[in-house]
Every structure is written in C-alpha cells, then in structure tokens.
C-alpha cells in the first residue's frame, strides 16, 4: 500500500522550477510517510508536482519505484493499491507485444492504460486503487478511485493550486491550503458519524467518489473538471435484476464459493508476510477458512477482545482459529487502552470519524503488524450480502399496514410524559418508552417509502442541526447515491445505499487510516466486484431469508466451520463506548466539550445536556457523543 500527493499550477505566468517546488512536495509527502516507509519518489515538470510513497508488497525491487513513466513516455503514474489480476493482464499484454522491466502491478497498469486508455483499463482491473495519472501529451491530470472506495483520494483548488493526496494532512501541508471548516459537513458528521463523498470537513476540498475518474485539463488553464464513472453498484444491481441467477440455492452456494475462492486466492498474492483479521463472525471466518483451504502453512490470524462479555468476540475467534488450524494471536482492550489511543486519532484520522470501532481497529492493526505486512479482512460482507439487522427492520416498517396513519398517531403522543410513565412502571416499558426510541419509531412510520426508511436507519442522531448553529443545510449521505431504483425490494435498496455511502465513508475509511497508520495493507476479498455483482444477481431470499441474514454466505462457511462455532446474534466490532462514557471517559468528554478549540462551532449547552442524560442512564447517546468528541479532538489538532 502506498500514499500519493501532489499539486498542479495552471495559471502562473512562469512555472516554478524543480528546486522551488520540491520542498513543498516533500512536506506533503512527509505528512503521510506512514503510508509508504519503503521508498519515496517525485516527478516535477510542466506545472505538475507528483509524489509517491511506497509500501512494497509486489515486486519489492527498485523496478517498482514510482512515479513511474510509461514505456512510450506519454504517461506518468502515481498509484496506491493492488491490481490482483495483474499476472493475467501481463500475459495478455505480452501476447500483444508488450515488454516489462520488472514484475510490479504498477507497470502492468501503465501498459494497460497506454493501450486502452484509463477508463477501459480500470474496467479490466480487479483490485483497489487510488490513481494520479498525468498525460504529458495532452497536459491532462486524471484522478481515479476504485469501485467501492477502498483507497482514499482528496482534491481541491486552493488559491492558484489544484491539490490532491491520499489524506487531508498532505493537502494541509501546502502553503496555499486554507483550513475553513464546512459547518454543513460537520452537521452531516454528527447525524451519520462520517462525512460522505464528495464532501470533506473543509470547505473547498472534496473526495473523489468511488468508481469515478476526475479529469482536469491543464492545457486550457480552466478550473473546471470532468467526472466519468467507470463502475456503478446500481448498474450491477440493475444487471442482476435483468439477468438473475437461475439455479437453486445449493447451486448458488457452489457458484458463490467458487468466486470467493478465486477472490481470496488473488488477494493472497504478496512478496511479504501475510495474515488475516479474524473476529469469529461470518465474514472474517469465511475469508480465513478459504485462505487456510488454499494455504500449505497455517495462516496467521489476529483478534481483539474486550472485558465486556456482550462485546467480546475473542472466544469465538479463538474457537474458529482452533478448528481451522491457524496460528492465532489476540489482544484484550480496556478503557485505559482507549484513553491512550484517543490523542492519536486526530493525526490518524485527519478528517473526524465518529466510529468508535476505530480504536480497536487501530489496536488490532498494531497487533497484526508485529508479524505481517498484509492482512485480509471480512469488510464489505454486511453491505454485499445483507448482514445488518436494520435491513430487516426497514423491510418490516416498509411493509407495515397503515404505516403513515400509525406514524401520525405516535407523533401526537406526549413523548416526555410517556417516558416518565415507563420509568415509573419499570421493566421493558422503561426502555420502550424512552423519548429517543419513540422518535425513531415515529420517523420510521412517517417515512414516505423505503429510501426514506433507509435514511432514518442511517442516522446516529436526529438533532445535529441543533448542535451545529452555523450549519445552513444538511445533505443526506444518500444525496449523491443513485436514483431511479426505488422499486427495489427495501432490503436491496438499503444495501445499495450503504454500498454507496456508509461503506466508503465509514467502514473503509476507518480501516484504511488505522492500518496505514501502522504501515499495514488491508485487503477485502468480499469486495471483489465480481463477487458483489454475483450477489446482486441472487434472489433476496438467498441473502436474507429463513430468519437469517447473509444466508448464502453462512452456507459457504458451514462447509468449512461447524455452525455452532459461528451462530450467535450479530455483535459488530464495537468498543463498549456507552459504559466508558459513563465511567472512565466521562471527565475527559466533559472537559473537551467545555474547552476544545472546536466547541465554538457547537452548541455547548446542548452537548453537555446530551452527555449528562447519557451518564444518568436515561438514554444511550454514546453514538452522537462520540461524533461530537471525535470532531472536538480533531479540531484541537487541525483547526
């Protein structure tokens, strides 16, 4: 895995010299040195400064050095990622007359671009990537990002410079960068826990959206850029509806296992030590089972545990590892571990992220990196195979008879009085009549359709505009998600929306920053686009049916691991944050809300009220509080 950074200056009368540009480019690269400790390269010419940091995985020799010039001299490429089918593509290119100096996937990608052009080349690639490509003949800069957004890429005009890079901190090192907080993006962060592409936490800075190519024509000096999509999940869903899988469930399971084996095998390619993150859940257990089935040596597996039994997955991971015969290691995490990691989060996540599992993810990455440089994970399984409980909840509410009428009736109830009654009566009523639960049920019943229901279930908090007085509007994280597919089954629609928003905005961003902070490459076989496209062709009942989520993925796993080792209610990879904020982390949280540099952007009184209501046990506000605290910690470092 690697890091890229650079800038393009198009409006200057006299282009700066290499000596004038080099210190700025190096400062940008230094900010993200953790992404590539093995090599550093730069290319400066004709107004473009392009830099690359290398974590050598495939072809660790100097022949993999970047930025890399194409054989014909037209293209210069800086690339972060892995092309898993590069060997097959190399054979095709050699058969058509190409020759290669080394055996890196970068050289194959450049040869493919030279032959087919960038969009057609990326369509042929199986992998994850963020790309900066300079066409020297046309003076055209292209930025591209992989299909699901596994690898990050930011960009934006700052004064007369077009900046781009793998992380915001690289852009912030440029002298033209202006740190202007986007209050609307902050409101989005508090509602959903992340800032969705194309937005970022800064005004004027954006994320390249997954599956797109952004092209800037420097020859005409204009600031306008074009965006072209080379892959869309909604197109995969549409093809799946038009050409559904015709076999029965057993045949579908066979076909899925074959595709998963191929994806896992492809992602096990590396010239450095390799392992896997194993939680003991369905997704990571499938990946590890198929790794071990194709390995001649015990696979190295790693897990994090918690002292809170309800959140502790370590015993389950241990049991799966023992059954499969892997070499297993684990680390138990306490609130003291969390408190030690929190000050490091702003440097790691230079855009605030409200996902508390970022803490155990970082600690897990540190554990893994002791032994290996590449680790496979089960990320993407929930979004591709229908794993979240909210999918079934959303379907139930979408199919609720007289839903809107029930919503109007619930909206007319005095919620505070109902909560007080529930508190007096105790038992289950106390939880069911809490204001926050009533608010959620009312929003679900009042929703206009499945898309709005998915929107409600994506929220962490409904009160973010009240918490951010400077916000003008709040864009849904689904604003840039595909339209025109509202006729989908509610489960499939919610999965599609999550693939476009939550997956790249939260899950993949969390994993990328945590692993790259430790110079560890994470790979996600369940996000092989061929696997996802096959899943899109299956009947919904194959994914979510018979009272089971991820039904067909479980069927594959049961061929390798006994059902009783993995069958349990979904836990998720979460820290016991609610308990921590009522105990060891409460004082830190209160102090931060009062004194952080970012507190001026928030309604302090409203934030303190949330914290105290949470501490009292009257509600669980851990989600929105962590969003607030993540922003405030970030503001201390970056504003």
Buried (B, 14 or more C-beta within 10 A) or exposed (E): BBBBBBBBBBEEEEBBEEEEBBEBBBBBBBBBEBBBEBBBBBBBEEBBBBBBBBBBBBBBEEBBBBBBBBBEEBBBBBBBBBBBBBBBBBEBBEEEEBEBEBBBBBBBBBBBBBBEEBBEBBEBBBBBBBBBBBBBEEBBBBBBBBBBBBBBBBBBBBEEBBBBBBBBBBBBBBEBBEEEBBBBBBBBBBBBBBBBBBBBBBBEBBBBBBBBBBBBBBEEEEEEBEEEEBBBBBBBBBEBBEEEBEEEBEEBBBBBBEBBBBBBBBBBBBBBEBBBBBBBBBBBBBBBBBBBBEBEEEBBBBBBBBEBEEBBBBEBBBBBBEBBEBEBBBBEBBBEBBBEBBEEBBBBBBBBBBBBBBBBBBBBBBBBBEBBBBBBBBBBBBBBBBBBEBBBBBBEBBEBEEBEEBBEEBBEEEBEEBBEEBEEEEEEBBEEBBBBBBBBBBBBBBBEEBBBBBBBBBBBBBBBBBBBEEBEEBBBBBEBBBEEBEEBBBBBBBBBBBBBBBBBBBBBBBBBBBBBBBBBBBBBBBBBBBBBBBBBBBBBEBBBBEEBBBBBBBBBBBEBBEEEBBEEEEBEBBBBBBBBBBEBBBEBBBEBBEEBEBBEBBBBEBBBEBBEBBBEEBBBBBBBBBBBBBBBBBBBBBB
